[in-house]
Every structure is written in C-alpha cells, then in structure tokens.
Amino acid sequence: MKRLLIAEDNDSNYILMTYILKNHYEFERACNGKEAVELAQKGGFDLVLMDIKMPVMDGLEATAKLKELMPDLPVIALTANAFESDRQLAFDAGCVDFLTKPISSQLCLSTIAKYVGE
C-alpha cells in the first residue's frame, strides 16, 4: 500500500484527512514543516500532503527543502487560501498540485491517484 506523509498542524483537519484516506493509503503525520522534512528524509513515503500555514516552518519552505533533497517526491499543497497568488507560490516552491480546504474527498483521492496510483 502506498504511504503518504500528511503535514498538518490542525487536529480537526488531520482527522478529516485520515477519514478520507484510511481505506486507500497508509499515512503518518507531521505537525509542522520542520517535522515533515525530517520524516520525509527517513524515506518510505510516496507523496506528501503539505499544509501551507504551519508553525516552526511553513509548508512553502518545507516544500522547497524537500524538493532540494528529494526532487522526485511529489508534494501536494493543502490550504484554506484559494487565491491564484497562493497557488502560484505553492507551485513556485515545488508543489505538483494544489487542494483547497475544505477538502472534497473525491477530489483529494483523484488528485493523489494522479501521482501515486490507487
């Protein structure tokens, strides 16, 4: 089964993600960008779902670091900010895709499947 890293500091958002993903993927949580980079470096993840606004290190900085270290690891941005400028910042940091909160479970699953399969 494919393994995802969910970088999300908000408990309720993380719980929602686990509900969407639990029958499709294995996953682990990082509570901030720094932790996400550290966990991803240990390996074993097929994709990262990256919240943009997090403490310690935000998702944009964490994505940029991950792309330096692991250029082939796909990172999908998760954010409540749906402005085109936010989308562009995420792509500039290295995200391969962009999902806005509240997350649609079907859109979330189909977006992940584009990069790692079912």
Secondary structure, 3 states (H helix, E strand, C coil): CCEEEEECCCHHHHHHHHHHHCCCCEEEEECCHHHHHHHHHHCCCCEEEEECCCCCCCHHHHHHHHHHHCCCCCEEEEECCCCHHHHHHHHHHCCCEEEECCCCHHHHHHHHHHHHCC
